[in-house]
Amino acid sequence: MKTRYTVSSLLLLSLILLTLEAKTIDPYKVLGVEKNAGQREIQKAFHKLSLQYHPDKNKNKGAQEKFAEINNAYEILSDEEKRKNYDLYGDEKGNPGFNAGYPEDQGGYSYFTNGGQGKNSYTFRPGDWQDMGDQGNSRSFSFSFGGSSSQSSFGFGLNDMFSNFFGGDLGGGKFGGSTRSQSRSQTGSKSSPKRIKAINSQVFNKEIAGQGMTWILLSYTSLLKGNQYYESIVQEVADSLQGALKVGSINCETEMSFCKELGTQPRRVPRVFVYSNKASDKGSLVEYNGDLVAKTLKSFCQDHLPRFSKRIDLKQLQSYSGEEENLPRVLLLSTKKDTPVIWRALSGLFHKRFIFNDVEVHDVTDPVTKKLGVDSLPAIVGWLSNGEKHVLKSGISVKDLKSAVHDLSTLLEGFEKKNKKAAASKDRTASKDRKAHADSGGKHVSLLTVSNFDALCGGKTPVCIIGGFRSSKVREKLEDILSKVSQKSLSRRRNAASVYGDSISYTLLDVAKHPSFLNAFDKSGYKSSDKLLLAYKPRKQKFAAFKGEMTAEEVEKFISSVLNGDVQFTKTRQKPVLK
């Protein structure tokens, strides 16, 4: 019995010394950083060491204890207040001497006291045992045997330890100490993410859902293991993709119903999700199930960035107009084989405000590139909704992803304002043309131009009748025929108050000046015809060509057949654009 308790005392003394040593470990030395190290440097060191000593990866003896030290050191140095207190007092709580530590543990450590009935306890002060310095640096420890728990703050029970050595137990042994030290000694910390934006249902609906930005979200509860480790990896990835990716955390203790609604409730460890705009306009949450390594998680996030930019072939640029759906269009020309991350991020932020395209270009000497007016790569070319082309920026250089997204967003916003002004001017011109046509009683047939094209043959016009001529004599004849037909009841005029004018519009076109316009209808461009008549449906991009004798009666029959659906329409080769 005497031998048994002598060994027990020696083991307890060893644990006392281990605890004292653990409390005085320098967090700077643990992470291998200087005392003036910045948060970025500290985070990198923590990440590197966490990967090296993580118990799931490192099965060597002592790896788990080393991992716990690394987490404890990072918890101190990542918190500015704790770091300041440690630098001043040698303790993260800011209380030197006896009072350093957690309040519920009597200044960081309990004392050996008279245990009372059913307990064996002792009093020990390092200063009473031997001189360990002045009183301000002395600390006290507590070890009590008995009580309901057999689990020590080091993650093992003394009953188990003594049973392994001696084949018996100590009668309910307990090594007393801070429960916080216990949680930190296990794999990962159970504290909550400190630096990541908190997300609730209101923030999610306002800032995340449908906004076009990709988010990485950490779902956790404060009692889970590994919170700090997960936070450091998630934050590192978010920092590396800053501008294209935002980061948030959801506390499923305080936001229980919200987590349940999203299906993000954490299990034994935190969970990582990406709010992806890759699959649909609305966006969706996709869980990351790979290894918690920054490089792998970053690739996963990049794969889920928006893909609203359509890649086109260089040959398509020859017939590229940019006029579609009344939206401005922007085209990125770069040497990249795939759509760049910056452009994908912008396509999400400005989705439904622009039509995005990108194309791979090897050099600016290509004739098609020269025709666009681009003299250096990468470059952005934009088209207003009226088809007007602008080189927005060429020879683009970027400092980093965040500043690039910001600067190019400003560029696109400016182009969007210009498009709104151009659209307003076009509407005013169209309104004047409709009024002039109404005042003339329909006798005057307008000549089709770039400025009135949208009003006469744009998407709001069901059918546009185009009379093409190559000489002034043919023009006079066509104008006379179309003026007569336009006054017939078959034109089906709408209410006079309608802002869209007639359901059928009549216009003349000088085909000699606009050969490319006719190429959209026919490969030959009707070059062999001195006059022609086309019925064009802008909304469906279909047309029908009149093939009869060019008289008022025959033209009237043709248009009546068009209205009655008796004429076969053909799909245009491309969208007709007047330049």
C-alpha positions in Angstrom: 0.0 0.0 0.0 2.8 2.3 1.0 4.6 1.6 -2.3 1.4 2.2 -4.2 0.9 5.7 -2.8 4.5 6.6 -3.2 4.3 5.9 -6.9 1.0 7.8 -7.0 2.6 10.8 -5.4 5.5 10.7 -7.9 3.1 10.5 -10.8 1.1 13.5 -9.4 4.3 15.5 -9.0 5.2 14.8 -12.6 1.8 16.0 -13.7 2.2 19.2 -11.6 5.5 19.9 -13.4 4.0 19.2 -16.8 1.1 21.6 -16.1 3.5 24.3 -14.9 5.5 23.9 -18.1 2.4 23.9 -20.4 1.3 27.2 -18.9 4.6 28.9 -19.5 5.1 27.7 -23.1 5.8 30.7 -25.3 3.1 30.9 -28.1 5.6 32.7 -30.4 8.0 29.8 -30.1 5.3 27.3 -30.6 4.3 28.8 -34.0 7.8 29.8 -34.9 7.1 33.5 -35.4 8.7 36.7 -34.2 7.0 38.9 -31.5 6.3 41.6 -34.1 4.7 39.1 -36.5 1.5 40.3 -38.3 -1.8 38.3 -38.3 -1.2 37.1 -41.8 2.2 35.6 -40.8 0.7 34.1 -37.7 -2.2 32.6 -39.6 0.2 31.0 -42.2 2.4 29.5 -39.5 -0.6 28.1 -37.7 -2.0 26.6 -41.0 1.3 25.0 -41.9 1.9 23.5 -38.4 -1.8 22.4 -38.1 -1.5 20.4 -41.3 1.8 18.9 -40.1 0.6 17.8 -36.7 -3.1 17.2 -37.3 -4.0 13.8 -35.6 -5.9 12.7 -38.7 -2.7 13.1 -40.8 0.1 12.6 -38.3 0.0 9.3 -36.3 3.4 9.8 -34.6 3.7 9.8 -30.9 3.1 13.3 -29.4 1.4 14.7 -32.5 -1.9 15.2 -30.7 -0.2 17.1 -27.8 1.8 19.2 -30.3 -1.4 19.9 -32.2 -3.1 21.1 -29.0 -0.1 23.4 -28.2 -0.4 24.9 -31.7 -4.1 25.6 -31.3 -3.5 27.1 -27.8 -0.8 29.3 -29.2 -2.9 30.5 -32.1 -5.9 31.2 -29.8 -3.7 33.6 -27.9 -1.9 35.3 -30.8 -4.9 35.6 -33.1 -6.8 37.5 -30.4 -5.3 41.0 -30.1 -6.5 41.4 -26.5 -5.1 38.1 -25.4 -1.9 38.7 -27.3 -1.4 42.1 -25.7 -2.0 40.6 -22.2 0.5 37.9 -22.9 3.1 40.4 -24.0 2.6 42.5 -20.9 2.0 39.9 -18.2 3.0 36.5 -19.7 -0.6 35.4 -19.5 -3.4 35.9 -22.0 -6.0 36.9 -19.3 -4.0 39.9 -18.3 -3.6 38.9 -14.6 0.0 38.2 -13.4 0.8 36.0 -10.4 -2.0 34.2 -8.5 -4.8 35.7 -10.4 -3.7 34.7 -13.9 -6.1 32.3 -15.5 -9.8 31.7 -15.6 -12.1 33.1 -12.9 -13.9 29.9 -12.3 -10.7 28.1 -11.4 -9.5 30.4 -8.6 -7.1 32.4 -10.6 -6.2 29.8 -13.1 -5.6 26.9 -10.7 -7.4 25.5 -7.7 -5.6 24.8 -4.4 -4.9 21.6 -2.5 -7.3 21.9 0.4 -8.6 19.6 3.1 -10.9 17.4 1.1 -13.6 16.7 3.6 -15.5 13.5 4.0 -15.0 11.0 1.2 -12.1 12.8 -0.4 -8.3 12.8 -0.1 -6.8 16.2 -0.8 -3.7 18.1 -0.1 -2.4 21.6 -0.1 0.5 22.6 -2.3 2.0 25.9 -3.3 5.2 26.0 -5.4 6.5 28.8 -3.2 6.1 26.7 0.0 8.0 23.8 -1.6 11.0 25.8 -2.7 11.9 29.3 -3.6 10.6 29.8 -7.2 11.0 33.6 -7.3 9.1 36.5 -5.9 5.6 36.2 -4.7 4.2 37.9 -7.8 5.3 35.0 -9.9 4.1 32.1 -7.7 1.1 30.0 -8.8 -1.0 27.4 -7.1 -2.2 24.0 -8.3 -5.0 21.7 -7.2 -5.4 18.0 -7.4 -8.4 16.4 -5.7 -9.2 12.7 -5.6 -12.8 11.7 -5.6 -15.9 13.2 -7.2 -18.1 11.9 -10.0 -15.7 12.3 -12.9 -12.7 10.2 -13.7 -11.6 12.2 -16.7 -8.7 14.5 -16.2 -7.9 17.9 -17.9 -5.3 16.0 -20.0 -7.9 13.9 -21.7 -7.3 10.6 -19.7 -8.6 9.2 -16.5 -6.3 8.6 -13.5 -8.3 5.4 -12.9 -7.3 4.1 -16.3 -3.7 5.1 -15.8 -3.3 3.4 -12.4 -5.2 0.4 -13.6 -2.8 0.0 -16.5 0.2 0.1 -14.2 -1.0 -1.7 -11.1 -4.1 -3.7 -12.1 -6.4 -1.7 -9.7 -7.9 1.8 -9.4 -7.5 4.7 -7.1 -11.1 4.9 -6.1 -12.3 7.6 -8.4 -9.3 9.7 -9.1 -9.5 13.2 -10.6 -6.9 15.6 -11.6 -8.6 19.0 -11.1 -8.1 21.9 -13.4 -9.7 24.2 -16.0 -12.3 22.7 -18.2 -11.2 25.2 -20.8 -7.7 23.7 -20.8 -9.3 20.3 -21.3 -11.2 21.5 -24.4 -8.2 23.1 -25.9 -6.0 20.0 -25.4 -8.2 17.9 -27.6 -8.2 18.1 -31.4 -9.0 21.6 -32.3 -10.5 24.4 -30.3 -14.2 24.7 -29.3 -14.3 28.5 -29.5 -16.4 30.3 -32.0 -15.0 32.0 -35.2 -14.0 35.5 -34.3 -13.1 37.3 -37.5 -15.7 35.9 -39.9 -18.9 37.7 -40.7 -21.9 36.3 -38.8 -24.7 35.2 -41.1 -28.4 34.9 -40.2 -31.5 34.6 -42.3 -31.8 38.4 -42.8 -28.2 38.8 -43.9 -28.5 35.7 -46.1 -31.5 37.0 -48.0 -30.2 40.5 -48.4 -26.5 40.0 -49.2 -26.1 36.4 -50.4 -29.2 35.0 -52.2 -29.5 36.1 -55.8 -26.7 38.7 -55.6 -24.3 36.9 -58.0 -21.5 36.8 -55.5 -19.9 33.5 -54.4 -19.7 32.9 -50.7 -17.9 30.3 -48.5 -19.9 29.6 -45.4 -18.7 27.9 -42.2 -21.5 26.1 -40.2 -20.6 25.4 -36.6 -21.6 25.3 -32.9 -19.3 26.6 -30.1 -19.0 23.0 -28.7 -17.6 21.4 -31.8 -13.9 20.4 -32.1 -11.8 22.1 -34.7 -13.6 25.5 -35.0 -10.4 27.5 -35.1 -8.7 25.1 -37.5 -11.7 25.2 -39.9 -11.9 29.0 -39.5 -8.2 29.5 -40.4 -8.5 27.4 -43.6 -11.7 29.0 -44.7 -10.3 32.5 -44.0 -7.1 31.8 -45.9 -9.1 30.6 -49.0 -11.4 33.7 -48.8 -8.3 36.0 -48.5 -6.7 34.4 -51.6 -9.9 35.0 -53.6 -10.9 38.3 -52.1 -13.0 40.2 -54.6 -14.5 37.1 -56.2 -15.4 35.3 -52.9 -16.9 36.4 -49.6 -16.9 34.5 -46.3 -19.4 34.1 -43.5 -20.2 31.8 -40.6 -23.5 30.5 -39.3 -23.8 29.7 -35.6 -26.3 26.8 -35.5 -26.8 27.2 -31.8 -28.3 30.7 -32.1 -29.6 30.2 -35.7 -31.0 26.7 -35.2 -34.1 27.1 -37.3 -32.2 28.9 -40.1 -29.6 26.1 -40.2 -32.4 23.5 -40.4 -34.0 25.4 -43.2 -30.7 25.5 -45.2 -29.8 21.9 -44.2 -26.4 23.1 -42.8 -26.6 21.6 -39.3 -23.1 20.6 -38.3 -22.4 17.1 -37.0 -19.2 16.1 -35.1 -17.2 18.8 -36.8 -18.0 22.1 -38.5 -19.2 22.0 -42.1 -18.1 24.1 -45.1 -20.5 25.2 -47.9 -20.1 27.3 -51.0 -23.0 29.4 -52.2 -22.6 28.7 -55.9 -24.0 30.6 -58.9 -22.5 28.0 -61.3 -25.6 25.9 -61.9 -28.5 28.4 -61.9 -29.4 32.1 -61.8 -30.8 31.7 -58.3 -27.7 30.1 -56.7 -27.5 27.1 -54.4 -25.5 25.8 -51.4 -23.0 23.1 -52.2 -21.2 21.3 -49.5 -17.4 20.7 -49.6 -16.6 17.2 -48.6 -12.9 17.0 -49.5 -9.8 17.2 -47.3 -9.6 20.4 -45.3 -6.6 21.8 -47.2 -6.5 25.3 -48.4 -5.3 24.5 -51.9 -8.1 21.9 -52.5 -10.8 24.0 -51.0 -9.7 27.0 -53.1 -10.0 24.9 -56.3 -13.5 23.8 -55.2 -14.5 27.5 -54.7 -13.0 28.5 -58.1 -15.0 25.8 -59.8 -18.2 27.2 -58.3 -17.6 30.8 -59.4 -20.3 32.1 -61.8 -20.2 31.0 -65.4 -22.5 33.6 -67.1 -19.9 34.5 -69.6 -20.3 32.6 -72.9 -17.0 31.8 -74.6 -17.1 32.4 -78.3 -14.7 31.6 -81.2 -12.5 34.2 -82.8 -14.3 33.5 -86.2 -17.6 34.6 -84.6 -16.2 38.1 -84.1 -16.5 38.8 -87.8 -20.3 39.0 -87.5 -20.3 40.2 -83.9 -22.8 43.0 -83.2 -23.4 43.0 -79.5 -27.1 44.1 -80.0 -29.4 41.7 -78.2 -32.3 41.8 -75.7 -31.9 45.6 -75.2 -28.9 44.9 -72.9 -25.3 46.2 -73.4 -22.8 43.5 -74.2 -19.1 43.3 -73.1 -16.4 41.1 -74.6 -13.1 40.1 -72.9 -10.2 39.4 -75.3 -7.4 37.6 -73.6 -4.7 34.9 -74.2 -6.3 32.6 -71.5 -7.5 29.2 -72.6 -10.3 29.4 -70.1 -12.5 32.2 -68.8 -10.4 34.1 -66.2 -11.5 34.2 -62.6 -11.9 38.0 -62.7 -14.3 37.8 -65.6 -16.3 35.0 -64.1 -16.7 37.0 -60.9 -17.9 40.1 -62.8 -20.3 38.0 -64.8 -22.0 37.1 -61.6 -22.1 40.6 -60.1 -23.5 42.1 -63.3 -25.7 39.2 -64.4 -28.9 40.4 -66.1 -27.3 43.8 -66.5 -24.9 42.9 -69.2 -24.4 40.1 -71.7 -20.9 38.6 -71.1 -18.7 37.0 -73.7 -15.0 36.1 -73.8 -12.6 34.9 -76.5 -9.1 33.6 -76.6 -6.8 35.8 -78.8 -3.2 34.9 -79.4 -2.0 38.4 -80.4 -3.4 41.7 -81.6 -2.1 41.3 -85.1 -5.1 39.2 -86.0 -7.2 41.1 -88.6 -10.4 40.5 -86.6 -8.9 42.0 -83.4 -7.6 45.0 -85.4 -11.0 45.6 -86.8 -12.3 45.9 -83.2 -9.8 48.6 -82.6 -7.8 46.7 -79.9 -4.1 47.4 -79.8 -3.0 45.5 -76.7 -4.2 42.6 -74.6 -6.1 41.8 -72.5 -8.9 44.2 -73.6 -12.6 44.8 -73.0 -14.9 45.8 -75.9 -18.4 46.9 -75.3 -21.5 47.4 -77.4 -24.4 49.6 -76.4 -27.9 48.1 -76.9 -28.2 50.1 -80.1 -25.1 48.3 -81.5 -22.6 51.1 -81.0 -19.1 49.8 -80.3 -16.7 51.1 -77.7 -13.2 49.9 -76.7 -13.6 50.2 -72.9 -10.1 49.3 -71.9 -7.0 47.7 -73.5 -3.7 46.5 -72.1 -5.3 45.8 -68.8 -2.9 45.3 -65.9 -4.1 44.2 -62.4 -2.4 44.4 -59.0 -4.6 41.8 -57.3 -7.9 40.1 -57.7 -9.8 42.4 -55.3 -8.6 45.7 -56.8 -9.2 44.3 -60.4 -12.8 43.4 -59.6 -13.4 46.8 -58.0 -11.8 48.8 -60.9 -13.5 46.8 -63.7 -16.8 47.0 -61.8 -16.5 50.8 -61.9 -15.7 50.6 -65.6 -18.9 48.5 -66.3 -21.1 50.8 -64.2 -19.9 53.8 -66.3 -20.7 51.9 -69.5 -24.1 51.0 -68.1 -24.9 54.6 -67.5 -23.8 55.5 -71.1 -26.1 52.8 -72.4 -29.1 54.2 -70.4 -28.5 57.6 -71.9 -28.2 56.2 -75.5 -31.4 54.2 -74.9 -33.3 57.3 -73.7 -32.1 59.2 -76.7 -33.2 56.4 -79.1 -36.7 56.3 -77.5 -37.1 60.1 -78.0 -36.1 59.7 -81.6 -38.5 56.8 -82.1 -41.3 58.8 -80.5 -40.7 61.7 -82.9 -40.7 59.3 -85.9 -44.0 57.7 -84.9 -45.5 61.1 -84.4 -44.4 62.3 -87.8 -45.7 59.2 -89.4 -49.1 59.7 -87.7 -49.2 63.4 -88.6 -48.6 62.6 -92.3 -51.5 60.2 -92.4 -49.1 57.4 -93.2 -48.2 58.9 -96.6 -44.5 59.3 -95.8 -42.4 56.1 -95.5 -39.2 56.6 -93.4 -35.8 55.7 -94.6 -34.3 53.0 -92.3 -31.3 54.4 -90.4 -29.3 53.4 -87.3 -31.1 55.9 -85.2 -34.7 54.8 -86.0 -34.0 51.1 -86.6 -35.2 50.1 -83.1 -38.4 52.1 -83.4 -39.3 50.7 -86.9 -37.8 47.2 -86.9 -36.9 46.6 -83.2 -38.1 44.0 -80.8 -41.3 45.8 -80.1 -42.5 45.7 -83.7 -44.4 42.5 -84.6 -43.7 42.8 -88.4 -41.4 45.1 -90.3 -42.0 45.6 -94.1 -38.7 46.6 -95.7 -38.6 47.9 -99.2 -35.0 47.8 -100.7 -33.9 50.0 -103.5 -30.7 50.6 -105.5 -31.8 53.8 -107.4 -33.8 56.9 -106.8 -36.4 55.8 -109.4 -37.0 52.5 -107.6 -37.2 54.3 -104.3 -40.0 56.6 -105.5 -42.0 53.6 -106.8 -41.6 51.6 -103.6 -42.5 54.6 -101.4 -45.7 55.1 -103.4 -46.7 51.4 -103.1 -45.9 51.2 -99.4 -47.7 54.5 -98.6 -50.9 53.2 -100.2 -50.7 49.8 -98.6 -50.0 51.3 -95.1 -53.3 53.2 -95.3 -55.3 50.0 -95.7 -57.2 48.4 -92.9 -54.9 45.4 -93.0 -52.3 47.4 -91.2 -54.4 46.9 -88.1 -53.4 50.1 -86.4 -53.4 50.0 -82.6 -55.0 52.5 -80.3 -53.7 56.0 -81.1 -52.5 56.3 -77.5 -50.2 53.3 -77.9 -46.5 54.1 -77.5 -45.6 51.4 -79.9 -47.4 52.7 -83.0 -48.5 50.3 -85.7 -48.4 46.6 -85.4 -46.8 46.7 -88.8 -44.1 49.2 -89.7 -43.1 50.3 -93.3 -39.7 51.5 -94.1 -37.3 51.9 -97.0 -33.6 50.8 -97.2 -30.8 51.9 -99.5 -29.3 48.4 -100.0 -26.3 49.8 -101.9 -25.2 51.5 -98.7 -26.0 48.5 -96.4 -24.9 45.3 -98.1 -24.0 43.6 -94.8 -27.6 44.1 -93.5 -29.0 42.0 -96.3 -26.4 39.2 -95.7 -28.3 38.4 -92.5 -31.2 37.3 -94.7 -29.5 35.9 -97.8 -26.0 34.7 -98.4 -25.8 36.6 -101.7 -27.2 39.7 -100.2 -29.7 40.0 -103.0 -27.0 41.6 -105.1 -28.8 40.7 -108.3 -32.0 42.5 -107.4 -32.5 46.2 -108.0 -35.6 46.2 -105.7 -36.9 43.8 -103.1 -39.5 43.5 -100.4 -39.0 41.7 -97.1 -41.4 41.0 -94.2 -39.3 40.7 -91.1 -40.4 39.5 -87.6 -37.8 41.0 -85.2 -38.9 39.0 -82.1 -38.6 35.6 -83.8 -35.7 36.5 -86.1 -37.6 35.2 -89.1 -38.3 36.7 -92.6 -40.2 36.1 -95.8 -39.2 37.6 -99.2 -41.9 38.9 -101.7 -41.4 37.2 -105.1 -44.4 38.6 -107.1 -44.8 41.6 -109.4 -44.1 44.8 -107.5 -47.6 46.5 -107.7 -49.7 47.9 -104.9 -52.3 45.1 -105.3 -49.7 42.3 -105.2 -47.9 43.8 -102.2 -51.2 44.2 -100.4 -52.0 40.5 -101.0 -48.6 39.5 -99.7 -48.9 41.5 -96.5 -52.4 40.2 -95.9 -51.1 36.6 -96.3 -48.3 37.5 -93.8 -50.9 38.7 -91.3 -53.1 35.6 -91.8 -50.1 33.2 -91.4 -50.2 31.9 -94.9 -46.6 32.8 -95.7 -43.7 30.5 -95.0 -41.1 32.3 -92.9 -37.4 31.4 -92.7 -34.9 31.9 -89.9 -32.4 34.7 -90.5 -28.7 33.7 -90.9 -27.8 36.1 -88.1 -29.4 39.0 -86.4 -29.7 41.9 -88.9 -27.8 45.0 -87.7 -27.7 48.4 -89.4 -24.2 50.0 -89.3 
